[in-house]
Amino acid sequence: MIKAVFFDIDGTLYPIKGLNRQFTRLYLFHPIKTVFFFKARKAVREALKNTSDTSTSREVFLLRQAESVFKDKDYFNKIYSDIVKKRKIAPFKGLESLLKELKSRNYVLGVMSDFPVENKLKELGLEKYFTYCLSSEDTGYLKPDVRAFDYILRVCGYKSNEILYIGDSRVKDYNGAMNAGMHAVLVDGRSNKGFPVKDVYSVLNISPVCTDNP
C-alpha cells in the first residue's frame, strides 16, 4: 500500500519551459558560470557512478561539485539563488487539486530534486502541502542513482514499495525510482495539457473526491 508520494520539481510541478527560461537567463548574464555549473554536475554524476560509498553527505557532495571546477563549495548555490530570485513560475493545471486530494487522504507528500529547492515551492504556492523538501545537496547523490532514492526511505521511514515517485525524466526519475523499488509516474514536462492526474489516481487505485479545481 502506497503511503507517501514524492515529486521532482522542475518540469514536474511546473512546465519545463520555466526551467529552460531560468538557464537561458543565467547563460546570457553569466555564460562562464553556466558552463561551470553543467560541467560540475556531469563530473559529480560520473564520480558517484563509480563509487559504492553510501556515506556521502551534503558537505561531501558540495565539495565534489565545487572541486570539479576548482571553486569553493558555496559557489553554485550563489549562482542558483541569483536566478531563483528573478523567475516567474506557475504550477501545472490540475496539480494543486491533486495535492489537496492526496492530503485529504493522509498521504505524506514530499519533493526530491537534483537542483536546490530554494523558494520554489513558496513561489508556486504549494509549500503548505509538502512535509519533506529534499535536493541532491541533502541526499549526496544525483538521480538516477538508487542511493538518492534510498535517502527518501531513511528520512520518511517507509519501505520502497510504499512510495510513489513522480518526475519528468524517464531515465533519472521514472527508471531511478523503479530501480529503487518504488512505484513511479512519468510527467510530460513539455505538455500543455496539465498534470497527469489520472495516471496518479490509477497507480494509487483511488478516485478523486475533491472537485473544487479541474
Residue frames relative to the residue before (quaternion, step in Angstrom):
aa qw qx qy qz dx dy dz
M 1.0000 0.0000 0.0000 0.0000 0.00 0.00 0.00
I 0.3878 -0.7292 0.5184 0.2217 3.57 -0.82 1.01
K 0.1350 -0.8185 0.5576 0.0306 3.55 -0.82 1.06
A 0.7951 0.1884 -0.0837 0.5704 3.60 1.19 -0.51
V 0.1518 -0.7705 0.6145 0.0750 3.55 -1.12 0.74
F 0.0780 -0.7973 0.5985 0.0072 3.55 -0.71 1.14
F 0.2012 -0.7889 0.5757 0.0755 3.53 -1.10 0.80
D 0.4206 -0.5644 0.6299 0.3282 3.48 -1.36 0.42
I 0.4308 -0.7112 0.4818 0.2766 3.63 -1.18 0.21
D 0.7844 0.3426 -0.1809 0.4843 3.57 0.40 -1.27
G 0.8060 0.1737 -0.1668 0.5407 3.56 -0.64 1.13
T 0.6983 0.4227 -0.2587 0.5165 3.58 1.31 -0.09
L 0.7408 0.3192 -0.1980 0.5569 3.58 0.85 -0.93
Y 0.7803 0.0688 -0.0517 0.6195 3.57 1.20 -0.49
P 0.6688 -0.5400 0.3283 0.3916 3.64 -1.12 0.60
I 0.5952 -0.6149 0.4008 0.3272 3.54 -1.07 0.84
K 0.5548 0.6143 -0.4006 0.3929 3.60 1.14 -0.52
G 0.5910 0.5672 -0.3659 0.4418 3.59 1.17 -0.53
L 0.6637 0.4826 -0.2960 0.4889 3.57 1.01 -0.83
N 0.6329 0.5387 -0.3324 0.4459 3.57 0.98 -0.83
R 0.6332 0.5234 -0.3333 0.4627 3.58 1.03 -0.77
Q 0.6193 0.5575 -0.3411 0.4350 3.58 1.04 -0.80
F 0.7335 0.4255 -0.2449 0.4700 3.56 0.81 -1.01
T 0.5741 0.5533 -0.3831 0.4663 3.58 1.16 -0.48
R 0.6517 0.5087 -0.2985 0.4768 3.56 0.98 -0.90
L 0.6494 0.5220 -0.3120 0.4567 3.55 0.98 -0.91
Y 0.6730 0.4994 -0.3044 0.4528 3.59 0.93 -0.89
L 0.6434 0.5382 -0.3280 0.4344 3.58 0.98 -0.80
F 0.7651 0.3632 -0.1875 0.4975 3.57 0.95 -0.89
H 0.8013 0.1289 -0.0552 0.5816 3.59 1.14 -0.62
P 0.0636 -0.8563 0.5109 0.0419 3.64 0.59 1.09
I 0.6699 0.4975 -0.3105 0.4554 3.59 0.90 -0.85
K 0.6506 0.5142 -0.3110 0.4643 3.58 0.97 -0.86
T 0.6362 0.5366 -0.3291 0.4462 3.58 1.03 -0.79
V 0.6402 0.5133 -0.3144 0.4773 3.56 0.98 -0.87
F 0.6373 0.5298 -0.3145 0.4628 3.58 0.97 -0.87
F 0.6365 0.5577 -0.3264 0.4211 3.56 0.95 -0.94
F 0.7371 0.4155 -0.2411 0.4754 3.57 0.74 -1.05
K 0.5976 0.5481 -0.3584 0.4626 3.58 1.12 -0.59
A 0.6591 0.5098 -0.2988 0.4652 3.56 0.99 -0.88
R 0.6584 0.5115 -0.3170 0.4521 3.58 0.90 -0.89
K 0.6481 0.5135 -0.3151 0.4658 3.58 0.99 -0.82
A 0.6581 0.5196 -0.3036 0.4526 3.57 0.96 -0.89
V 0.6628 0.4973 -0.2997 0.4728 3.57 0.97 -0.89
R 0.6384 0.5360 -0.3320 0.4416 3.58 0.94 -0.87
E 0.6740 0.4874 -0.2861 0.4756 3.57 0.98 -0.89
A 0.6469 0.5294 -0.3182 0.4471 3.58 1.00 -0.84
L 0.6918 0.4774 -0.2770 0.4656 3.57 0.93 -0.91
K 0.5902 0.5884 -0.3579 0.4211 3.55 1.16 -0.60
N 0.7547 0.3952 -0.1907 0.4878 3.54 1.13 -0.72
T 0.6674 0.4567 -0.3257 0.4899 3.59 1.15 0.43
S 0.3263 -0.7418 0.5546 0.1889 3.54 -1.10 0.70
D 0.3661 0.7536 -0.4730 0.2727 3.56 1.31 0.15
T 0.1565 -0.8047 0.5682 0.0719 3.59 -0.81 0.98
S 0.6092 0.5945 -0.3374 0.4020 3.57 1.26 0.10
T 0.3232 0.7763 -0.4927 0.2238 3.56 1.26 0.18
S 0.1738 -0.7952 0.5772 0.0650 3.56 -0.86 1.02
R 0.7142 -0.4105 0.3323 0.4593 3.54 -1.32 0.06
E 0.6665 0.5111 -0.3061 0.4482 3.59 0.90 -0.93
V 0.6573 0.5062 -0.3116 0.4632 3.58 0.95 -0.89
F 0.6365 0.5308 -0.3274 0.4539 3.57 0.97 -0.84
L 0.6758 0.4965 -0.2957 0.4576 3.57 0.85 -0.99
L 0.6538 0.5110 -0.3138 0.4614 3.57 1.00 -0.79
R 0.6362 0.5238 -0.3269 0.4626 3.59 0.95 -0.84
Q 0.6601 0.5200 -0.2962 0.4540 3.54 0.95 -0.96
A 0.7099 0.4656 -0.2573 0.4616 3.56 0.86 -0.96
E 0.6710 0.5181 -0.3020 0.4360 3.57 0.91 -0.91
S 0.5850 0.5992 -0.3701 0.4022 3.59 1.14 -0.57
V 0.7723 0.2107 -0.1468 0.5811 3.59 1.21 -0.42
F 0.5359 -0.6888 0.3689 0.3199 3.56 1.24 0.61
K 0.4980 0.6216 -0.4465 0.4076 3.56 0.92 0.98
D 0.5741 -0.5645 0.4364 0.4017 3.59 -1.27 0.21
K 0.6792 -0.5666 0.3005 0.3568 3.57 -1.18 0.63
D 0.6947 0.4635 -0.2865 0.4694 3.64 1.14 -0.41
Y 0.3655 0.7837 -0.4439 0.2347 3.56 1.36 -0.06
F 0.7418 0.4323 -0.2381 0.4540 3.58 0.77 -1.05
N 0.5941 0.5585 -0.3688 0.4462 3.56 1.09 -0.59
K 0.6349 0.5305 -0.3221 0.4601 3.57 1.05 -0.79
I 0.6422 0.5161 -0.3186 0.4687 3.57 1.01 -0.82
Y 0.7017 0.4859 -0.2733 0.4436 3.53 0.77 -1.09
S 0.6394 0.5301 -0.3266 0.4511 3.57 0.97 -0.84
D 0.6151 0.5792 -0.3341 0.4179 3.55 1.08 -0.76
I 0.7373 0.3902 -0.2435 0.4948 3.60 0.90 -0.87
V 0.5599 0.6108 -0.3857 0.4058 3.57 1.16 -0.57
K 0.6521 0.5418 -0.3088 0.4312 3.57 0.99 -0.85
K 0.7478 0.4320 -0.2077 0.4594 3.58 1.14 -0.60
R 0.5861 0.6273 -0.3718 0.3533 3.60 1.17 -0.10
K 0.1955 -0.7307 0.6373 0.1475 3.53 -1.33 0.36
I 0.1001 0.8050 -0.5732 0.1155 3.56 -0.48 1.20
A 0.1213 -0.7756 0.6170 0.0553 3.55 -1.19 0.62
P 0.5281 -0.6637 0.4271 0.3131 3.61 -0.98 0.80
F 0.6397 -0.5090 0.4170 0.3972 3.52 -1.31 0.38
K 0.5556 -0.5875 0.4734 0.3494 3.55 -1.14 0.67
G 0.7965 0.2898 -0.2263 0.4800 3.57 -0.91 0.92
L 0.5396 0.6569 -0.3990 0.3438 3.58 1.20 -0.34
E 0.6908 0.4913 -0.3110 0.4298 3.59 0.77 -0.96
S 0.6294 0.5198 -0.3475 0.4614 3.61 1.00 -0.69
L 0.6146 0.5366 -0.3370 0.4698 3.57 1.12 -0.67
L 0.6581 0.5090 -0.3084 0.4611 3.58 0.92 -0.90
K 0.6232 0.5337 -0.3285 0.4679 3.58 1.02 -0.80
E 0.6576 0.5204 -0.2996 0.4550 3.54 0.95 -0.95
L 0.6810 0.4929 -0.2924 0.4559 3.57 0.87 -0.95
K 0.6417 0.5108 -0.3212 0.4735 3.59 1.00 -0.80
S 0.6506 0.5242 -0.3202 0.4465 3.59 0.98 -0.81
R 0.6994 0.4240 -0.2491 0.5186 3.56 1.25 -0.49
N 0.5155 -0.7035 0.3665 0.3240 3.56 1.34 0.33
Y 0.3241 0.6959 -0.5607 0.3103 3.58 1.02 0.72
V 0.3814 -0.6804 0.5706 0.2571 3.57 -1.08 0.72
L 0.1593 -0.8156 0.5534 0.0565 3.59 -0.78 1.03
G 0.0704 0.7975 -0.5962 0.0600 3.54 -1.08 0.75
V 0.2629 -0.7261 0.6026 0.2014 3.55 -1.34 0.14
M 0.0105 0.7632 -0.6457 -0.0203 3.54 -1.22 0.59
S 0.0149 0.8244 -0.5587 0.0890 3.54 -0.53 1.23
D 0.5255 -0.6073 0.4845 0.3470 3.55 -1.22 0.46
F 0.7054 0.4246 -0.2443 0.5123 3.56 1.22 -0.53
P 0.6341 -0.5246 0.3889 0.4141 3.60 -1.17 0.47
V 0.4786 -0.6835 0.4713 0.2858 3.58 -0.97 0.84
E 0.0550 -0.8373 0.5375 0.0832 3.55 1.10 -0.84
N 0.7358 -0.3790 0.2939 0.4781 3.62 -0.86 -0.99
K 0.2435 0.8225 -0.4922 0.1479 3.58 1.21 0.40
L 0.6825 0.4956 -0.3044 0.4427 3.57 0.80 -0.97
K 0.6344 0.5239 -0.3230 0.4677 3.56 1.05 -0.78
E 0.6835 0.4840 -0.2891 0.4637 3.58 0.91 -0.90
L 0.6590 0.4807 -0.3005 0.4943 3.56 1.19 -0.55
G 0.4246 -0.7132 0.4505 0.3288 3.56 1.30 -0.31
L 0.5853 0.6211 -0.3348 0.3994 3.57 1.23 0.44
E 0.4176 0.7592 -0.4462 0.2240 3.60 1.22 -0.17
K 0.6197 0.5855 -0.3462 0.3915 3.61 1.06 -0.66
Y 0.6565 0.5387 -0.3130 0.4252 3.59 1.19 -0.42
F 0.7400 0.4639 -0.2205 0.4342 3.59 1.12 -0.62
T 0.3335 -0.7421 0.5567 0.1677 3.52 -0.97 1.00
Y 0.7939 0.2101 -0.0893 0.5636 3.58 1.03 -0.82
C 0.0423 -0.7798 0.6245 -0.0087 3.57 -0.94 0.96
L 0.0774 0.8319 -0.5350 0.1256 3.58 -0.15 1.32
S 0.0719 -0.7673 0.6346 0.0575 3.55 -1.24 0.54
S 0.7223 -0.4151 0.3133 0.4558 3.57 -1.29 0.04
E 0.6128 0.5573 -0.3510 0.4367 3.57 1.15 -0.55
D 0.6471 0.4752 -0.3112 0.5085 3.57 1.25 -0.39
T 0.7248 0.4494 -0.2447 0.4613 3.56 0.86 -1.01
G 0.3757 -0.7319 0.4857 0.2954 3.58 1.08 -0.71
Y 0.7460 0.3210 -0.1865 0.5529 3.57 1.30 0.00
L 0.3695 -0.6996 0.5650 0.2343 3.54 -1.31 0.42
K 0.5119 -0.6228 0.4897 0.3321 3.58 -1.04 0.73
P 0.5937 -0.0952 -0.7932 -0.0964 1.67 -2.21 1.18
D 0.2277 0.7914 -0.5380 0.1799 3.61 1.15 0.42
V 0.4927 -0.6856 0.4546 0.2839 3.58 -0.72 1.08
R 0.6172 0.5757 -0.3460 0.4097 3.58 1.09 -0.69
A 0.5730 0.5611 -0.3850 0.4568 3.60 1.18 -0.42
F 0.6894 0.4625 -0.2679 0.4890 3.58 0.99 -0.87
D 0.5999 0.5646 -0.3560 0.4412 3.57 1.10 -0.67
Y 0.5793 0.5917 -0.3713 0.4200 3.57 1.14 -0.62
I 0.5914 0.5655 -0.3589 0.4490 3.59 1.08 -0.70
L 0.6558 0.5237 -0.3084 0.4478 3.56 0.94 -0.91
R 0.6650 0.5044 -0.3046 0.4589 3.56 0.98 -0.86
V 0.6813 0.5048 -0.2866 0.4459 3.57 1.01 -0.79
C 0.7991 0.3158 -0.1616 0.4854 3.58 0.78 -1.00
G 0.4490 -0.7432 0.4147 0.2722 3.59 1.23 -0.24
Y 0.5463 0.6098 -0.4077 0.4043 3.59 1.23 0.26
K 0.5258 -0.5880 0.4973 0.3612 3.55 -1.31 0.23
S 0.6619 -0.5374 0.3409 0.3961 3.58 -1.16 0.52
N 0.6999 0.4637 -0.2853 0.4624 3.61 0.97 -0.74
E 0.6144 0.5198 -0.3506 0.4790 3.57 1.31 0.12
I 0.6831 0.4652 -0.2700 0.4939 3.58 1.31 0.12
L 0.1847 -0.7374 0.6411 0.1054 3.54 -1.08 0.86
Y 0.1016 -0.7870 0.6064 0.0500 3.58 -0.84 0.99
I 0.1375 -0.8047 0.5771 0.0218 3.56 -0.89 1.04
G 0.1910 0.7929 -0.5578 0.1540 3.59 -0.75 1.03
D 0.5290 -0.6707 0.4376 0.2806 3.56 -1.29 0.24
S 0.6625 0.4714 -0.3146 0.4898 3.61 1.23 -0.09
R 0.4227 -0.7160 0.4895 0.2629 3.57 -0.70 1.04
V 0.7037 0.4575 -0.2691 0.4722 3.58 0.95 -0.86
K 0.7678 0.4018 -0.2147 0.4506 3.57 0.63 -1.12
D 0.7739 0.3553 -0.1776 0.4933 3.58 0.90 -0.92
Y 0.7516 0.4108 -0.2297 0.4621 3.57 0.51 -1.20
N 0.7237 0.4150 -0.2522 0.4903 3.59 0.68 -1.08
G 0.6185 0.5600 -0.3413 0.4328 3.58 1.02 -0.79
A 0.6848 0.4761 -0.2765 0.4774 3.57 0.91 -0.94
M 0.6544 0.5137 -0.3137 0.4576 3.58 0.93 -0.87
N 0.6578 0.5079 -0.3051 0.4650 3.59 0.98 -0.82
A 0.6661 0.4731 -0.2924 0.4969 3.57 1.22 -0.49
G 0.5828 -0.6194 0.3542 0.3889 3.58 1.30 0.07
M 0.5243 0.6341 -0.4098 0.3939 3.57 1.28 0.20
H 0.5088 -0.5532 0.5346 0.3863 3.53 -1.36 0.06
A 0.0855 -0.8251 0.5576 0.0312 3.62 -1.09 0.50
V 0.1027 -0.7492 0.6513 0.0632 3.52 -1.27 0.63
L 0.2833 -0.7716 0.5518 0.1410 3.56 -0.93 0.95
V 0.2113 -0.7722 0.5924 0.0905 3.56 -0.94 1.01
D 0.3339 -0.7015 0.5873 0.2268 3.58 -1.06 0.74
G 0.2748 -0.8200 0.4853 0.1289 3.55 -0.12 1.32
R 0.6871 0.4643 -0.2759 0.4859 3.57 1.26 -0.32
S 0.4864 0.7032 -0.4050 0.3241 3.55 1.31 -0.06
N 0.2993 -0.7300 0.5863 0.1838 3.54 -1.20 0.63
K 0.5398 0.6614 -0.3700 0.3665 3.56 1.31 0.08
G 0.5988 -0.5765 0.3697 0.4151 3.57 1.22 -0.04
F 0.7013 -0.4635 0.3410 0.4208 3.55 -1.33 -0.01
P 0.4763 -0.6910 0.4646 0.2823 3.63 -1.00 0.82
V 0.0863 -0.8547 0.5115 0.0199 3.56 0.66 1.16
K 0.6554 0.5339 -0.3194 0.4283 3.60 0.90 -0.92
D 0.6281 0.5398 -0.3381 0.4470 3.59 1.03 -0.74
V 0.6441 0.5166 -0.3124 0.4698 3.57 1.05 -0.82
Y 0.6566 0.5055 -0.3086 0.4671 3.59 0.90 -0.92
S 0.6356 0.5488 -0.3240 0.4357 3.56 1.04 -0.81
V 0.6749 0.4808 -0.2916 0.4777 3.59 0.90 -0.91
L 0.6995 0.4538 -0.2612 0.4863 3.57 1.02 -0.83
N 0.2978 -0.7870 0.4790 0.2499 3.55 1.33 -0.35
I 0.5257 0.5842 -0.4356 0.4388 3.54 0.90 1.05
S 0.3198 -0.7047 0.5920 0.2251 3.55 -1.32 0.24
P 0.5381 -0.6504 0.4282 0.3227 3.60 -1.01 0.77
V 0.2278 -0.7555 0.6010 0.1268 3.54 -1.15 0.73
C 0.6704 0.4761 -0.2878 0.4909 3.57 0.97 -0.95
T 0.0396 -0.8252 0.5633 -0.0118 3.59 -0.81 0.96
D 0.3730 0.7635 -0.4689 0.2409 3.58 1.22 0.37
N 0.7551 0.2299 -0.1588 0.5931 3.60 1.23 -0.37
P 0.5615 -0.6137 0.4265 0.3552 3.62 -1.13 0.55
